[in-house]
C-alpha cells in the first residue's frame, strides 16, 4: 500500500472546476430544435444537456463506461447490525471474480468494464490476480468504541479512490459507476446520513440486507449510540467537517468512493452514484467540495429509507426508482442505458428545419 | 382495407388466458436462491417473474423486440385543442420513415424493430413503401359534434391492431412496445380517462404538446363539452361499456392500439404501454378483458396529468418516471433495457449454493 501523503487532501480540493455554463445553454438550444415538442423528453433532455457540458460540448466520442466496486469490512458488525455474517464480504468478492453476482451480469450487459477493489476486506486475498489489491486495513475499526479509521488510514483510503479516478482518466473512461460491497456498511451510511441531514436515526436506518423489525430496532440503537459517542455537542464535530465524519464513522470503501467522486470531478469524468452507501460517499465528497455535484448523477433511488435524504441534500433526482437495495453499483449501471439513450437522441434526431416540420401554432 | 367482420370483437374476447401462476411461484423461488439479499433487486425481480410466467417458464430464447407506432388524425383538432397544426401528424410520419424522430433513435439503440402504421392519417400516403398502409379513414370525426367512429370504422381499426399482434406472433416477437402519433389525441385520452376513472376534466387534461394555460383551459372546456355530449346520464353510456366509449370519443390509432393489446395478450406476447394515449388504449383493452393486464407492462409515467389515473386504474407501476410526454412509443422502448436487465440477472446470476455463500443469520 502506498503511504498516504499529507498533501492528498489538499490536492483533492484543488483543480475541481465546474463545466462552462455556456455548454448547457447551447445544449438547450439544440434540444429545442429537435423534432419533438419542447421539453417533451423530460429528464432525458436534462441528462443530455449535463453530459454535453461535462464533455465540453463534444459528444462525438461514445461514452467509455466502467464500474468500480469497492469492498471492505466493518468493525461495527460485531454489534449485530447485519442480517448476514461478515464472511459474506469475502465470499461476495470471490463471487464478483467468478462473474456470478448481479453487478457482473449488468456490467456485461451494459458494457461497463468492472473493477473490483479490495480496500479493506478482512481476508487474505493475495493469491487473486483479477482483484485490485488496495487493502488499507483488514476492516475498519468498531466505531461504537472508537474512530473507524486513523488519519493515515483515511488518507490512504481516499487516495485509493482518487488515484483510480486518475487511472480511469488515463484509460479515457468518461462515465463511471461507483458501487460497493461491505457487510455492515448501511450502518455507517445511516450514521453519516443522520449527521449530515439532521434526521433521527430511526428515520434513516433501514433493514439493510434484510433485518426483521426487532433486529432493525437494535441497529437503530447502535446508530444512535455511535452518533452519541462521536457527535454529541461536546465532541466539537459538526456536519461542516465531512472529512472528520468520514474518519470517525465511515468505512474504508466509503472513503475510497469519496476519493473517487472527488477525483472524477477533478478529471471531468461523469460519475454515477449507486444506492445508499455509494451516495453517502458522494454526499461527503459534495460536502468537501460542492462542485463535484456538477459531475454527479444519481443512478437510482434505493429502497433504504435514508437514501432520499441524501438525494435531497445533494439536490439530485434519481434516474431510476425500482425499489432496489443491493448495492454493488447495480442501480448506477442500470442507469447507463438511460444516459446513453439521452445522448443518442441528442446526437441523432432530426431538427424541425431539416425535417420540414411545422412549428407550434403560437 | 379489409372489411371488418362482426366476429372481430367476439374473437378479441376469446382465447385470452392468464399465465399459469405456478410459473410465478417457481420464479420467486429461483430469485430467492440467487446471490443477493432476498428481494433486493426490487422491481427487477417482479419484472423477471412476470416475464418468466408470460414465457411459460422458458427464458432461454432472447426477447425479440419490436415497437409499433400507430398514426391517425383527429376531427377534434378543429376545436383548437393542440399547440401544433394537424399537418404535423403527416409530417411526423414522414420523419419516422426518414429515421429522424426520437423513436427511430431509441428503437435502433435498443434493438426494437419499428413498424409505422397509418391507421387514419389525413394525407395521401400511397407512394410510401416503408409505411404499413392500414388507413381506415382520413381522420376520426369531430367527437364534439358526433361519434368519432362508426361501428364499422371501430371494428376495422381494432382489427388492424389485432391482426398486427397475430403477425407479431408469427414473426416470433415476444416484447412489443405500443406507441402512437396523432395531433389532438391527448384530448381523446383525457375524455377516456375522465369517463373511466371518474376524474374531473381539469384533473386529467394537460398541456399536450405544449399548450399555454389559456389554451389548456380551452382544451378542458372541449373535454367537458365532449363528456357532456356523450356521457350525460341520459346517454345511457357508462364506464362499463369500453367499446362504445372507444367508438364515440376514441381515435383510430387508439382503437388499433386497443386491438393490439388484446391481440398481444391472446398470443402471449408481453406488451409495453407507453404514455397517456397508449395507456388509454391499454386501459380500454383491460376494461374489455381484464386478463390483458397479465401481459402488460407500463413503460413509464408520463408528465401528462391524466396518466397516473390510468395507471392506478390498471394497477400497474410504471418502470420509468422521467417526466417524458412525447409518445411515439419512446417511454415504452426506453423500458426495454430495464426489462432485459431483469431477465439477464434472472438467467445468469450464481446461486448461494453454487457460489458457496453464507445465508442470512436468522
Interface residues (C-beta under 8 A of the other chain):
Chain A: X34 X35 X36 X37 X38 X39 X40 X41 X42 X43 X44 X82 X83 X84 X85 X87 X88 X91 X92 X94 X95 X98 X100 X101 X102 X104 X105 X106 X109 X110 X208 X209 X210 X212 X215 X303 X319 X320 X321 X322 X323 X324 X325 X326 X330 X334 X337 X338 X340 X341 X344 X345 X348 X349 X350 X354 X355 X356 X357 X358 X359 X360 X361 X362
Chain B: X34 X35 X36 X37 X38 X39 X40 X41 X42 X43 X44 X82 X83 X84 X85 X87 X88 X91 X92 X94 X95 X98 X100 X101 X102 X104 X105 X106 X109 X110 X208 X209 X210 X212 X215 X303 X319 X320 X321 X322 X323 X324 X325 X326 X330 X334 X337 X338 X340 X341 X344 X345 X348 X349 X350 X354 X355 X356 X357 X358 X359 X360 X361 X362
